[in-house]
């Protein structure tokens, strides 16, 4: 992805996950918005983007953050929202272990208090160490943590998985977390 597409992707993430009102659009209850309306709104707020550029950003985004509806007339972010939406995900049984990449400076706190969703709808977990490592690397010096997902599920925790393989849950108590390495 070139620099211009990275900027476009970041702008889309901001609008579709956190601040749709910043360009004057609304998301429906499941986070969808009309593509033509989105492109017009982005252009009128300083981020002109063609449909072809939008298609490329969605297709080449390394984390596959965005998705089309079946007609490709609507778009939404797959997860990570701070605005109130219902993604319509169905609870699933998690694998035995999931992973979480985080900044080195967060480890002591996470091991003491667990992982909270903060302003987001869910805590995000990865299905494998390399993915968690990539997520953690965004923070510079990072650590991969191991989450006893099966143990959490036995204690009643609910898990979801998005189309792009991100595992979601409400909270990860500290007793289910250990360093992966």
C-alpha positions in Angstrom: 0.0 0.0 0.0 1.5 3.4 -1.0 1.5 6.4 1.3 -1.6 8.0 -0.2 -3.5 4.7 0.3 -2.3 4.5 3.9 -3.6 8.1 4.5 -6.9 7.1 2.9 -7.1 3.9 5.1 -6.5 5.9 8.2 -9.1 8.5 7.3 -11.6 5.7 6.6 -10.9 4.0 9.9 -11.4 7.3 11.7 -14.7 7.9 10.0 -16.1 4.4 10.0 -15.0 3.4 13.5 -15.0 6.5 15.6 -16.2 9.8 14.0 -18.7 9.5 11.2 -20.1 12.9 12.1 -16.7 14.5 11.2 -17.7 14.2 7.6 -21.4 14.5 8.1 -22.5 10.9 7.6 -24.4 8.5 9.8 -23.8 4.8 10.3 -26.8 2.5 10.5 -27.2 0.2 13.6 -24.8 -2.3 12.1 -22.2 0.2 11.1 -23.0 0.4 7.4 -23.0 3.5 5.3 -23.7 4.2 1.7 -20.5 4.2 -0.5 -21.6 7.1 -2.7 -22.6 9.2 0.2 -19.3 8.4 2.0 -17.2 9.4 -1.0 -19.2 12.7 -1.4 -18.8 13.5 2.3 -15.1 12.7 2.3 -14.6 14.9 -0.8 -16.5 17.8 0.8 -14.2 17.5 3.9 -10.9 17.5 2.1 -10.3 13.8 1.4 -11.3 13.3 -2.2 -11.3 9.6 -3.1 -12.5 7.8 -6.3 -14.4 4.5 -6.1 -11.4 2.8 -7.6 -9.1 4.2 -4.9 -11.6 3.1 -2.2 -11.8 -0.4 -3.7 -8.0 -0.6 -3.7 -7.8 0.6 0.0 -10.4 -2.0 1.1 -8.8 -4.8 -1.0 -5.1 -4.1 0.0 -5.6 -3.1 3.7 -3.1 -5.3 5.6 -5.6 -5.9 8.4 -8.7 -6.2 6.2 -10.4 -3.5 8.4 -13.2 -2.8 6.0 -15.9 -4.8 4.3 -18.6 -4.4 1.7 -22.2 -5.6 1.9 -23.3 -8.2 -0.7 -24.1 -5.5 -3.3 -20.9 -3.5 -2.6 -23.1 -0.4 -2.3 -22.4 -0.1 1.5 -19.2 -0.3 3.5 -18.3 -0.6 7.2 -15.4 -1.2 9.5 -15.2 -4.8 10.7 -14.3 -4.1 14.3 -12.7 -1.5 16.6 -15.6 0.9 16.9 -16.0 3.4 19.6 -19.4 4.5 18.2 -22.5 2.5 19.2 -23.2 -0.2 16.7 -24.2 -3.9 16.6 -22.0 -5.9 14.2 -24.3 -8.9 14.3 -21.6 -11.3 15.2 -22.6 -14.8 16.5 -20.8 -16.1 19.6 -18.3 -18.9 18.8 -16.2 -21.3 20.8 -12.6 -20.0 20.9 -9.5 -22.1 20.4 -7.5 -23.1 23.5 -5.2 -20.1 23.3 -5.4 -16.7 21.8 -2.7 -13.9 21.8 -2.5 -10.2 22.4 0.3 -7.9 21.3 1.0 -4.9 23.4 3.6 -2.3 24.2 6.4 -3.4 26.6 5.3 -0.6 28.9 1.8 -2.0 29.3 2.8 -5.5 30.4 3.0 -5.0 34.2 -0.4 -3.3 34.3 -2.0 -6.0 32.0 -0.6 -8.9 34.0 -2.0 -7.2 37.2 -5.4 -6.0 36.0 -6.2 -7.8 32.7 -7.2 -6.4 29.4 -10.2 -4.0 29.2 -11.9 -2.8 26.0 -11.4 0.8 27.1 -13.4 3.0 24.7 -14.0 0.2 22.1 -16.7 -2.4 22.0 -14.4 -5.4 22.6 -10.8 -6.5 23.5 -9.1 -7.6 20.3 -7.1 -10.9 20.3 -5.2 -12.7 17.6 -5.3 -16.4 16.7 -1.5 -16.7 16.3 1.7 -15.3 17.6 2.9 -13.7 14.3 -0.3 -11.6 14.0 -0.1 -10.6 17.7 3.5 -9.6 17.1 2.5 -7.4 14.1 -0.2 -5.7 16.3 2.2 -5.2 19.2 5.0 -3.8 16.9 2.9 -0.7 16.2 3.8 0.3 19.7 7.6 -0.1 19.2 9.1 -2.4 21.9 6.4 -5.0 22.3 5.4 -8.2 24.0 3.1 -11.0 23.0 0.8 -12.3 25.7 -0.9 -15.7 25.8 -4.6 -15.8 26.7 -6.2 -18.9 28.1 -9.3 -18.5 25.9 -10.7 -22.0 26.6 -10.4 -21.3 30.4 -12.3 -18.0 29.9 -15.0 -19.8 27.9 -15.4 -22.4 30.6 -16.0 -19.5 33.1 -18.7 -18.0 30.8 -16.8 -15.5 28.7 -18.3 -14.9 25.2 -16.1 -14.8 22.1 -16.7 -13.6 18.6 -14.5 -13.8 15.5 -14.7 -11.3 12.6 -14.3 -12.1 8.9 -10.7 -11.0 9.0 -9.9 -13.3 11.9 -9.8 -10.9 14.8 -11.1 -12.5 18.0 -13.3 -10.3 20.3 -14.4 -10.5 23.9 -15.5 -8.1 26.5 -12.7 -8.4 29.0 -9.7 -10.7 29.7 -9.1 -11.1 33.5 -5.5 -11.1 34.6 -5.6 -14.7 35.7 -6.0 -15.9 32.1 -3.0 -14.0 30.8 0.7 -15.0 30.7 3.7 -14.0 28.6 3.8 -16.0 25.4 7.6 -16.2 25.2 
